[in-house]
């Protein structure tokens, strides 16, 4: 009897041991797979610009980066941008959103958009063409303040409704890049029509700007705006893919350093933007992923060609380009957060000219160009010609990156006996005034939000070289051949023909070199590994900082785990 009992105990122990071994093997060999499940809160640390007011309105939000982040989740446009997936779509592409389809006439001037029939605003009111027409008429109004580049396009478009779910747009000339301007967030006519004027949209006193009624995947939570953050909740009436996350909390911090401390202590799940000088800090934080993506920004040293005594000779402009160590700027001033630029068109665009003429660092060529052009070194060690010294004022804003870049440019140019005097604008308003009046010799500026379907017309066509509110041709470049190529390219419908025109224009631009291309920017942000569904690595370019949230309906918090091979 005792022996039988001992045998039973022995068998039980062996059995338990076998189970333990099997379980250990299972845990070691079989991969755990997180299962997306609805629910949870994503908390992102953000540093907001206190000098720019919060306005949750898609027509005026771009003036404030955080406002734009939020409105991208509250509102939808007729179309939206998504990452390209084929070799001929290297950047972002336009796909349907509130519109489910569109057609364009053979001459490229008449567009019809067919809107979805299953969309309602967050308050349950149906979405119709009336909302689209109201939004665009606000934008087209002479009283509208904001989005000047977008408004300038739409002011030339005849807008009409063809029933409740069809819009017709008639352009004065073919404009293939038109689709890029249809991603604009739409406003609810039933909340605003006949109650406000276009000029009221930018007012901080407009109640709608802090209590919006939207149509996107999220809506503002009741009492959602507080001194320490802003809270969104999922919109149960959203027409698109339902988000997993119930709530998004944008938590405010005074600095990115403070936001990173919160990330390290698990108080937030991500930080909206980090800079290169925080690389060491980020590497010390465990269980996070840093995502760095090219940004649709292009920084130039714009040379004011009205200063003909300084920059009238293209040999001088080419010499300056040869003397500037652009890779050194990326490596040192930007700490690797960028890529050397060679063209006004982004390298992620189908229109980018791969074999464009470039000016790599070469002090010997720079000096020879200046010598041959008659610029000799005077007794003070500065280049001079016809009693004009090669000394110029370089206007910059007060940001740390621009100060660092300007200092490096000035140092580089000393090697060819050229003096760049850095002049920092006292405020953004002062910088804007100087730009509009062309009151600078040269200026270090970043062109932002460049669409994948390029339209460099506004920054390089001679019609924008006149001083005033529309002055965006900051180099004041005027060349008939360049104007003609830009005009033809923005009106030509066939992509192959447009590509050739833009290639020809880029080569002409590189030869004439009205300004010096410096670098394309990189945008970096971090997300905790507690968050699944993050797809930022798939983005080849961010047109806007808010594009980092393009995957928000796919994100989820790890709450449950299943095992799979």
Backbone torsions as a table, in degrees:
resi	resn	phi	psi	omega
1	UNK	NA	-44.8	178.8
2	UNK	-63.8	-41.3	180.0
3	UNK	-63.5	-38.2	178.8
4	UNK	-64.1	-40.3	178.5
5	UNK	-63.3	-43.1	178.5
6	UNK	-61.5	-39.9	179.8
7	UNK	-63.3	-41.8	-179.8
8	UNK	-64.2	-41.4	177.7
9	UNK	-63.4	-42.3	-179.7
10	UNK	-61.6	-43.9	179.7
11	UNK	-63.3	-40.4	179.9
12	UNK	-63.8	-43.6	-179.8
13	UNK	-63.6	-44.9	178.9
14	UNK	-61.4	-40.4	179.2
15	UNK	-62.8	-45.5	178.5
16	UNK	-62.3	-40.2	178.6
17	UNK	-62.0	-41.1	179.7
18	UNK	-64.1	-41.9	178.2
19	UNK	-62.0	-43.6	-179.5
20	UNK	-61.7	-44.0	179.2
21	UNK	-62.9	-43.7	-179.9
22	UNK	-62.5	-42.2	-180.0
23	UNK	-65.3	-42.3	178.6
24	UNK	-61.8	-43.9	178.6
25	UNK	-61.0	-42.2	-179.5
26	UNK	-60.9	-45.3	-177.8
27	UNK	-68.3	-32.6	-178.5
28	UNK	-80.0	-37.3	-171.0
29	UNK	-95.2	-39.9	-175.0
30	UNK	-85.7	130.4	-174.3
31	UNK	-80.2	128.0	174.9
32	UNK	-73.8	137.4	-179.3
33	UNK	-122.7	124.2	178.8
34	UNK	-72.1	139.4	179.2
35	UNK	-105.7	118.2	178.4
36	UNK	-59.3	132.2	179.9
37	UNK	-138.7	142.2	178.8
38	UNK	-62.0	149.3	176.5
39	UNK	115.1	171.1	176.0
40	UNK	94.6	164.9	-179.3
41	UNK	-122.2	131.6	172.0
42	UNK	-100.2	122.8	-179.7
43	UNK	-111.0	123.4	-179.1
44	UNK	-118.6	129.7	175.5
45	UNK	-80.4	127.7	180.0
46	UNK	-129.9	148.3	173.3
47	UNK	-109.4	114.2	-175.0
48	UNK	-98.6	153.3	177.6
49	UNK	-86.2	103.6	-176.2
50	UNK	-66.3	-19.5	-178.1
51	UNK	-78.5	-14.0	-179.2
52	UNK	-113.8	121.5	-174.0
53	UNK	-68.3	150.0	176.2
54	UNK	-75.2	125.2	177.0
55	UNK	-140.5	109.1	-175.0
56	UNK	-89.6	66.5	-175.1
57	UNK	-142.1	118.3	-171.9
58	UNK	-61.8	-20.5	-179.4
59	UNK	-80.9	-19.7	-178.9
60	UNK	-125.3	-6.9	-177.8
61	UNK	-61.1	-32.7	-177.1
62	UNK	-57.5	-16.1	177.0
63	UNK	-68.8	-14.8	-179.2
64	UNK	-136.6	120.0	-173.6
65	UNK	-58.8	-41.3	-179.2
66	UNK	-68.5	-39.2	176.0
67	UNK	-57.6	-39.6	179.6
68	UNK	-67.7	-37.5	175.5
69	UNK	-56.2	-49.5	-175.2
70	UNK	-69.1	-45.8	-177.9
71	UNK	-64.7	-25.5	177.7
72	UNK	-64.9	-21.5	179.4
73	UNK	-98.5	-18.5	-178.0
74	UNK	-91.9	-28.9	-172.5
75	UNK	-124.1	163.5	176.8
76	UNK	-133.0	156.6	176.6
77	UNK	-110.0	176.8	174.7
78	UNK	-60.3	-34.2	177.4
79	UNK	-133.1	172.0	175.1
80	UNK	-145.7	161.6	178.3
81	UNK	-95.0	139.9	174.8
82	UNK	-136.9	160.5	178.9
83	UNK	-62.1	137.3	174.4
84	UNK	-68.3	151.7	-175.4
85	UNK	-122.4	0.3	-178.6
86	UNK	-126.4	161.1	-178.9
87	UNK	-57.2	-30.0	179.9
88	UNK	-86.9	4.1	175.5
89	UNK	-128.0	68.7	-173.0
90	UNK	-72.3	-19.6	-178.8
91	UNK	-108.4	-126.7	176.1
92	UNK	-104.6	153.7	179.7
93	UNK	-125.5	159.3	-178.6
94	UNK	-96.4	129.5	179.5
95	UNK	-130.5	163.9	-179.7
96	UNK	-63.3	150.9	173.6
97	UNK	-138.1	-92.4	173.8
98	UNK	-72.0	-25.3	171.3
99	UNK	-93.4	141.1	177.2
100	UNK	-100.3	-10.2	175.9
101	UNK	-168.0	167.9	175.4
102	UNK	-155.8	159.8	176.3
103	UNK	-131.6	156.8	178.5
104	UNK	-134.7	140.9	-178.6
105	UNK	-69.5	163.5	-177.4
106	UNK	-60.0	-32.9	-179.3
107	UNK	-85.4	-0.5	175.1
108	UNK	76.3	12.1	-175.1
109	UNK	-106.4	-18.7	-177.2
110	UNK	-119.6	123.2	-178.5
111	UNK	-119.0	138.0	172.8
112	UNK	-120.7	127.4	178.4
113	UNK	-110.5	127.5	179.6
114	UNK	-102.5	116.3	-172.6
115	UNK	-87.3	154.5	177.3
116	UNK	-67.0	149.2	-179.7
117	UNK	-99.6	-5.1	-170.8
118	UNK	-109.8	24.2	-173.7
119	UNK	-109.7	135.4	173.6
120	UNK	-130.3	153.9	173.9
121	UNK	-71.5	166.1	-175.5
122	UNK	-63.2	-17.4	176.7
123	UNK	-93.5	7.8	174.8
124	UNK	91.5	-4.8	179.5
125	UNK	-76.6	132.2	-178.5
126	UNK	-62.0	142.5	173.4
127	UNK	-83.3	134.0	178.3
128	UNK	-140.6	-179.1	177.5
129	UNK	-63.6	-20.7	178.1
130	UNK	-60.6	-36.6	179.1
131	UNK	-66.5	-42.2	179.5
132	UNK	-64.8	-47.5	-178.9
133	UNK	-61.6	-42.8	179.1
134	UNK	-60.8	-47.2	-178.4
135	UNK	-59.7	-47.8	-176.7
136	UNK	-69.8	-34.4	177.1
137	UNK	-68.3	-33.3	172.6
138	UNK	-61.6	-44.9	-178.1
139	UNK	-65.0	-35.7	-176.5
140	UNK	-79.5	-14.6	-176.8
141	UNK	-64.5	143.7	176.8
142	UNK	-67.4	-19.5	-179.7
143	UNK	-84.0	-12.2	-177.0
144	UNK	-66.5	135.5	179.7
145	UNK	-121.0	112.3	-179.9
146	UNK	131.6	162.2	179.0
147	UNK	44.6	50.8	-173.3
148	UNK	-60.1	-36.9	-179.4
149	UNK	-68.9	-40.7	178.6
150	UNK	-69.6	-42.7	179.9
151	UNK	-61.5	-37.9	-179.0
152	UNK	-61.6	-35.5	177.6
153	UNK	-69.7	-49.8	-174.4
154	UNK	-69.1	-25.7	178.7
155	UNK	-64.0	-21.0	179.9
156	UNK	-94.4	5.2	-175.5
157	UNK	-108.9	131.8	174.0
158	UNK	-84.8	118.3	-174.7
159	UNK	-105.9	128.5	177.7
160	UNK	-147.4	150.3	177.6
161	UNK	-94.4	136.3	173.3
162	UNK	-116.7	69.4	-175.8
163	UNK	92.5	-175.7	-175.0
164	UNK	-74.2	-17.6	-173.0
165	UNK	-132.8	23.3	176.7
166	UNK	-139.3	135.0	176.3
167	UNK	-119.7	141.6	175.0
168	UNK	-118.2	133.3	177.6
169	UNK	-123.7	123.6	179.3
170	UNK	-114.0	120.0	-178.7
171	UNK	-94.4	153.8	179.2
172	UNK	-76.9	-15.7	176.9
173	UNK	-157.8	159.1	178.9
174	UNK	-58.2	140.3	-179.1
175	UNK	-150.4	84.7	-174.8
176	UNK	-59.4	-25.8	179.9
177	UNK	-78.0	4.4	-176.5
178	UNK	-55.1	-37.9	-178.2
179	UNK	-56.1	-32.9	-179.1
180	UNK	-63.4	-19.4	-177.7
181	UNK	-98.1	7.2	179.4
182	UNK	-102.4	6.4	177.2
183	UNK	-83.8	-4.7	-177.6
184	UNK	-55.3	133.8	178.3
185	UNK	-63.3	138.3	-177.3
186	UNK	-95.1	140.4	179.6
187	UNK	-96.6	154.0	178.8
188	UNK	-81.6	112.9	-179.2
189	UNK	-61.7	-36.4	-175.6
190	UNK	-66.7	-17.7	178.9
191	UNK	-95.3	-22.3	-170.0
192	UNK	-124.0	-27.6	-174.8
193	UNK	-60.7	138.0	-179.4
194	UNK	65.9	8.1	179.9
195	UNK	-114.1	-24.4	-179.2
196	UNK	-137.5	164.4	171.7
197	UNK	-105.5	163.7	-177.1
198	UNK	-58.2	-36.6	-179.1
199	UNK	-66.7	-17.8	-179.5
200	UNK	-78.9	-17.3	-172.7
201	UNK	-60.7	-31.5	-177.5
202	UNK	-89.9	0.1	-176.2
203	UNK	-73.1	136.3	174.9
204	UNK	-73.6	-11.0	179.3
205	UNK	-88.2	-8.9	-179.8
206	UNK	-71.9	117.8	-175.7
207	UNK	-57.6	-37.9	-177.4
208	UNK	-59.0	-32.8	-175.7
209	UNK	-66.5	-17.5	176.9
210	UNK	-119.4	-1.2	176.4
211	UNK	-141.9	62.2	-172.6
212	UNK	-74.6	153.0	169.2
213	UNK	-110.7	114.1	-173.0
214	UNK	-113.3	-168.2	-174.4
215	UNK	-141.8	6.2	-176.1
216	UNK	-88.5	-168.8	-176.1
217	UNK	-70.6	-17.7	180.0
218	UNK	-130.1	162.6	176.0
219	UNK	-137.3	158.8	179.5
220	UNK	-66.8	131.2	178.9
221	UNK	-71.1	152.3	174.0
222	UNK	-56.3	128.1	-176.1
223	UNK	62.9	29.7	-171.3
224	UNK	-73.9	-13.9	179.2
225	UNK	-105.3	116.3	179.3
226	UNK	-130.3	169.2	179.9
227	UNK	-60.5	-25.6	-176.7
228	UNK	-105.8	5.2	178.1
229	UNK	170.7	-176.8	178.9
230	UNK	-138.4	133.0	-175.2
231	UNK	-117.9	133.4	174.2
232	UNK	-114.4	150.1	173.8
233	UNK	-124.4	155.2	-178.2
234	UNK	-60.5	139.2	177.8
235	UNK	-86.8	110.1	-176.1
236	UNK	-67.7	-14.4	-178.0
237	UNK	-100.8	7.7	-176.9
238	UNK	-60.8	135.5	-174.6
239	UNK	-80.6	-18.6	-175.4
240	UNK	-95.2	-158.4	179.3
241	UNK	-60.8	126.1	-178.0
242	UNK	-70.7	131.1	179.5
243	UNK	-72.0	150.6	174.6
244	UNK	-73.2	-41.8	-174.1
245	UNK	-71.1	130.6	176.6
246	UNK	-74.3	-33.1	-169.8
247	UNK	-146.3	147.3	172.3
248	UNK	-126.3	126.5	178.4
249	UNK	-116.2	112.9	172.4
250	UNK	-88.2	111.9	-174.6
251	UNK	-101.5	127.6	-173.1
252	UNK	-83.6	139.6	176.0
253	UNK	-135.7	151.6	-178.1
254	UNK	-73.4	-18.8	-178.6
255	UNK	-156.3	160.6	177.2
256	UNK	-67.5	-27.1	177.0
257	UNK	-63.2	-42.6	177.9
258	UNK	-66.4	-38.4	178.9
259	UNK	-65.2	-38.5	178.6
260	UNK	-68.0	-34.2	176.0
261	UNK	-63.4	-39.9	177.8
262	UNK	-65.4	-37.5	177.3
263	UNK	-64.5	-42.5	-178.4
264	UNK	-64.4	-31.6	-179.6
265	UNK	-96.8	15.4	176.3
266	UNK	62.9	26.3	175.8
267	UNK	-84.8	-21.7	176.1
268	UNK	-133.4	162.6	-178.9
269	UNK	-102.4	-6.0	-179.8
270	UNK	-170.9	166.2	175.9
271	UNK	-128.2	130.0	-168.3
272	UNK	-65.0	-31.3	179.1
273	UNK	-157.6	138.0	176.3
274	UNK	-129.9	151.4	-178.2
275	UNK	-103.0	168.3	-176.0
276	UNK	-64.3	-32.3	-177.3
277	UNK	-73.8	-1.2	176.7
278	UNK	-102.7	12.1	-175.9
279	UNK	-59.0	-43.8	-178.4
280	UNK	-65.1	-39.3	179.5
281	UNK	-63.9	-42.5	-178.0
282	UNK	-66.0	-40.1	-178.2
283	UNK	-65.3	-20.5	-179.4
284	UNK	-85.3	-10.7	-179.2
285	UNK	-91.1	127.4	-176.5
286	UNK	-85.8	154.6	172.2
287	UNK	60.0	41.7	173.1
288	UNK	-131.9	162.4	176.5
289	UNK	-124.8	127.1	174.2
290	UNK	-95.0	129.6	-179.4
291	UNK	-115.3	121.4	178.9
292	UNK	-118.5	127.8	-174.4
293	UNK	-135.6	139.5	174.3
294	UNK	-56.3	138.6	-179.7
295	UNK	-105.3	147.9	-179.2
296	UNK	-80.0	61.9	178.4
297	UNK	-129.9	143.0	-178.1
298	UNK	-137.8	119.3	-176.5
299	UNK	-101.3	132.8	-178.2
300	UNK	-126.2	155.0	160.6
301	UNK	-95.5	97.1	-179.1
302	UNK	-76.3	124.9	178.8
303	UNK	-100.0	123.8	-178.9
304	UNK	-75.8	101.7	-175.1
305	UNK	-71.8	-5.3	170.9
306	UNK	-70.6	-19.6	174.5
307	UNK	-85.1	69.8	-172.2
308	UNK	-62.3	-33.1	-180.0
309	UNK	-63.3	-29.2	179.8
310	UNK	-89.9	-52.6	-168.5
311	UNK	-118.3	13.5	-177.5
312	UNK	-65.6	-29.6	179.0
313	UNK	-90.0	127.8	-179.3
314	UNK	-67.1	-23.4	177.3
315	UNK	-62.6	-34.5	176.7
316	UNK	-65.9	-45.2	-179.0
317	UNK	-63.6	-40.7	178.7
318	UNK	-66.4	-38.3	178.9
319	UNK	-63.4	-41.2	177.7
320	UNK	-61.2	-41.3	-180.0
321	UNK	-64.4	-44.4	178.3
322	UNK	-61.5	-27.3	-174.3
323	UNK	-87.1	-16.9	-177.0
324	UNK	-88.8	124.5	-179.2
325	UNK	-85.0	87.4	-175.2
326	UNK	-67.2	-41.1	178.4
327	UNK	-63.9	-35.6	176.2
328	UNK	-63.5	-37.5	177.0
329	UNK	-63.1	-45.5	179.3
330	UNK	-62.2	-44.6	-175.6
331	UNK	-72.2	-38.9	-173.5
332	UNK	-99.5	-62.3	-176.4
333	UNK	-64.4	-36.8	-178.3
334	UNK	-101.5	-2.7	179.7
335	UNK	50.9	42.9	174.9
336	UNK	85.5	-3.9	-176.4
337	UNK	-88.2	66.8	179.1
338	UNK	172.6	-176.8	179.7
339	UNK	-146.8	139.6	-177.9
340	UNK	-59.8	133.5	-178.9
341	UNK	-95.6	151.3	178.9
342	UNK	-137.2	-8.1	-174.0
343	UNK	-152.4	156.2	173.2
344	UNK	-68.5	-15.4	179.8
345	UNK	-98.8	137.5	-176.0
346	UNK	-67.7	145.9	178.4
347	UNK	-68.2	-13.5	176.5
348	UNK	-86.8	-1.2	-179.2
349	UNK	-91.3	147.7	176.2
350	UNK	-63.2	-20.0	-176.3
351	UNK	-90.7	-3.1	-177.1
352	UNK	-66.8	134.2	179.2
353	UNK	-88.3	110.6	-173.7
354	UNK	-65.1	-34.7	-175.6
355	UNK	-103.6	32.3	-179.6
356	UNK	-62.8	145.3	178.8
357	UNK	-64.2	129.8	-179.1
358	UNK	-122.0	162.6	-177.8
359	UNK	-121.8	81.0	179.2
360	UNK	-71.1	155.5	-176.8
361	UNK	-51.7	120.7	-179.5
362	UNK	-158.5	92.3	-176.6
363	UNK	-66.5	-30.7	179.1
364	UNK	-63.8	-45.8	178.1
365	UNK	-65.2	-39.6	-179.5
366	UNK	-61.5	-46.8	-179.7
367	UNK	-64.9	-40.1	180.0
368	UNK	-64.9	-41.7	178.2
369	UNK	-59.4	-43.4	-179.6
370	UNK	-68.9	-41.1	178.0
371	UNK	-60.9	-48.3	-177.8
372	UNK	-66.3	-27.4	179.8
373	UNK	-84.2	0.3	175.3
374	UNK	93.2	8.9	178.5
375	UNK	-92.5	105.4	-177.3
376	UNK	-103.8	157.4	179.8
377	UNK	-82.3	123.5	-179.2
378	UNK	-85.5	-175.2	-175.4
379	UNK	-67.3	-19.0	177.5
380	UNK	-88.5	2.0	179.1
381	UNK	78.8	27.0	-179.8
382	UNK	-124.7	142.4	177.7
383	UNK	-63.3	139.6	-178.3
384	UNK	-148.1	146.0	176.2
385	UNK	-151.6	129.5	178.9
386	UNK	50.7	44.8	177.6
387	UNK	67.1	12.7	176.1
388	UNK	-109.2	117.6	176.9
389	UNK	-82.2	150.7	179.4
390	UNK	-86.3	70.2	178.3
391	UNK	-124.4	127.3	-179.2
392	UNK	-139.9	154.4	177.7
393	UNK	-88.6	129.4	179.3
394	UNK	-109.8	104.6	-177.7
395	UNK	-80.0	131.5	179.1
396	UNK	-137.8	164.7	169.8
397	UNK	-84.8	179.6	-174.0
398	UNK	-92.8	11.9	-177.6
399	UNK	-70.4	152.7	-176.2
400	UNK	-61.6	-40.7	-177.7
401	UNK	-66.8	-39.7	179.5
402	UNK	-67.4	-37.9	177.8
403	UNK	-63.1	-42.4	-179.4
404	UNK	-67.0	-42.4	179.9
405	UNK	-65.5	-45.3	-179.3
406	UNK	-61.1	-41.8	179.5
407	UNK	-61.8	-39.1	-179.4
408	UNK	-71.2	-37.6	176.7
409	UNK	-62.2	-46.8	-179.9
410	UNK	-59.4	-40.3	179.3
411	UNK	-67.2	-42.1	178.2
412	UNK	-59.1	-43.1	-174.3
413	UNK	-72.0	-19.3	175.4
414	UNK	-60.3	-29.2	-177.2
415	UNK	-66.9	-19.3	176.9
416	UNK	-115.6	21.1	175.4
417	UNK	61.9	39.7	175.0
418	UNK	-117.0	138.0	-177.2
419	UNK	-109.7	121.4	173.9
420	UNK	-109.9	115.4	-179.3
421	UNK	-95.7	118.1	-176.4
422	UNK	-77.1	127.0	179.0
423	UNK	-123.6	113.4	-177.2
424	UNK	-93.4	125.6	177.8
425	UNK	-65.9	134.0	-178.2
426	UNK	-61.3	-29.0	-177.1
427	UNK	-156.4	164.4	175.3
428	UNK	-57.5	-35.8	179.2
429	UNK	-65.4	-39.6	178.0
430	UNK	-66.8	-39.6	177.5
431	UNK	-62.1	-45.8	-179.6
432	UNK	-60.4	-41.6	179.9
433	UNK	-64.2	-41.1	179.1
434	UNK	-65.8	-39.0	-179.8
435	UNK	-66.8	-44.6	-178.2
436	UNK	-65.1	-30.0	-178.8
437	UNK	-97.5	2.4	-177.5
438	UNK	57.9	34.5	-178.8
439	UNK	-90.1	69.8	178.1
440	UNK	-165.2	154.9	171.9
441	UNK	-84.9	-45.5	176.7
442	UNK	-148.0	156.4	179.2
443	UNK	-144.6	140.8	-179.6
444	UNK	-96.0	107.7	-173.7
445	UNK	-132.8	152.4	175.8
446	UNK	-111.3	124.6	173.4
447	UNK	-86.3	124.5	-172.6
448	UNK	-110.2	162.7	172.5
449	UNK	53.4	46.4	178.9
450	UNK	-75.0	121.5	-176.6
451	UNK	-71.0	154.9	178.6
452	UNK	-63.7	-34.8	172.5
453	UNK	-88.3	101.7	-164.6
454	UNK	-72.0	149.8	172.7
455	UNK	-148.1	75.0	-176.4
456	UNK	-75.1	7.7	-175.9
457	UNK	-51.1	-48.2	-173.3
458	UNK	-65.7	-27.3	-178.9
459	UNK	-96.6	-11.0	-172.7
460	UNK	-134.3	-6.4	177.5
461	UNK	-82.5	143.8	-174.5
462	UNK	-63.9	-22.7	-179.8
463	UNK	-66.6	-14.7	178.5
464	UNK	-104.4	15.8	-178.5
465	UNK	-93.1	-6.1	-179.6
466	UNK	-81.3	139.0	179.5
467	UNK	-60.7	145.9	-179.8
468	UNK	136.5	-170.0	-175.7
469	UNK	-63.6	-26.7	-178.4
470	UNK	-95.7	12.6	-178.4
471	UNK	-77.7	98.7	177.8
472	UNK	-125.2	-1.9	171.4
473	UNK	-88.8	82.4	-167.6
474	UNK	-69.8	-17.5	175.4
475	UNK	-89.1	-8.4	-177.6
476	UNK	56.1	41.2	-179.0
477	UNK	-79.6	129.3	178.2
478	UNK	-132.7	110.0	179.4
479	UNK	-146.4	119.8	-174.3
480	UNK	-56.9	-45.0	-177.5
481	UNK	-61.9	-41.1	178.9
482	UNK	-65.1	-42.7	177.8
483	UNK	-59.2	-44.7	-177.9
484	UNK	-62.3	-42.4	-180.0
485	UNK	-64.9	-41.6	178.4
486	UNK	-65.0	-42.3	179.7
487	UNK	-62.5	-44.0	-179.5
488	UNK	-68.1	-40.7	-176.3
489	UNK	-64.9	-38.5	-177.5
490	UNK	-80.8	-6.7	178.7
491	UNK	-110.6	-11.0	-177.8
492	UNK	-82.5	133.3	-173.7
493	UNK	-84.3	-43.7	-175.2
494	UNK	-70.8	129.7	-175.4
495	UNK	-62.1	-42.7	-179.0
496	UNK	-61.5	-40.3	178.7
497	UNK	-68.4	-39.1	177.6
498	UNK	-64.0	-41.5	-179.0
499	UNK	-59.9	-42.5	178.7
500	UNK	-64.0	-42.1	179.1
501	UNK	-63.0	-42.8	179.0
502	UNK	-69.6	-33.8	174.9
503	UNK	-63.0	-44.1	179.0
504	UNK	-64.0	-40.2	179.9
505	UNK	-66.2	-42.8	179.9
506	UNK	-62.6	-38.6	179.3
507	UNK	-67.7	-40.8	176.2
508	UNK	-62.5	-43.4	178.6
509	UNK	-59.9	-44.4	-178.4
510	UNK	-67.4	-33.6	178.6
511	UNK	-72.1	-44.2	-179.7
512	UNK	-77.8	-32.5	176.8
513	UNK	48.4	65.6	179.5
514	UNK	-65.4	-21.9	176.3
515	UNK	-149.9	171.5	-174.1
516	UNK	-107.9	114.9	176.8
517	UNK	-72.2	136.9	-175.7
518	UNK	-113.8	-62.7	-176.3
519	UNK	-158.3	150.8	168.7
520	UNK	-93.1	138.9	-174.6
521	UNK	-82.5	162.3	173.7
522	UNK	-123.0	140.3	178.8
523	UNK	-111.9	132.0	-178.8
524	UNK	-127.5	140.1	174.4
525	UNK	-146.2	165.3	-176.9
526	UNK	-127.8	147.5	180.0
527	UNK	-136.6	138.7	177.8
528	UNK	-67.3	148.7	176.6
529	UNK	-71.9	-2.8	172.7
530	UNK	-72.1	-14.6	-175.3
531	UNK	-101.6	125.6	177.0
532	UNK	-102.0	169.6	176.5
533	UNK	77.2	9.7	179.8
534	UNK	-75.3	126.7	-173.9
535	UNK	-122.0	19.2	-177.2
536	UNK	-58.5	-27.5	-179.8
537	UNK	-64.7	-20.0	-178.7
538	UNK	-82.1	-12.0	-179.6
539	UNK	-79.2	125.1	177.9
540	UNK	-86.7	-20.0	178.0
541	UNK	-159.2	142.9	172.9
542	UNK	-102.1	116.6	175.0
543	UNK	-72.9	-37.2	179.6
544	UNK	-133.6	155.4	177.0
545	UNK	-59.9	-32.6	-179.7
546	UNK	-67.1	-13.1	177.6
547	UNK	-63.6	-19.0	177.0
548	UNK	-63.7	-19.7	179.8
549	UNK	-96.6	9.7	-178.3
550	UNK	-60.5	-25.3	-178.4
551	UNK	-95.9	15.6	-168.7
552	UNK	-61.1	-33.6	-179.2
553	UNK	-72.5	-13.7	178.3
554	UNK	-95.8	-13.9	-176.9
555	UNK	-75.4	149.5	177.4
556	UNK	-154.1	160.6	176.3
557	UNK	-95.9	134.0	179.2
558	UNK	-61.7	110.3	179.8
559	UNK	-122.0	-26.3	-179.6
560	UNK	-139.6	153.1	-177.0
561	UNK	-132.8	136.6	170.9
562	UNK	-124.7	162.8	-176.4
563	UNK	-107.4	136.4	178.4
564	UNK	-143.2	161.8	-177.1
565	UNK	-70.2	NA	NA
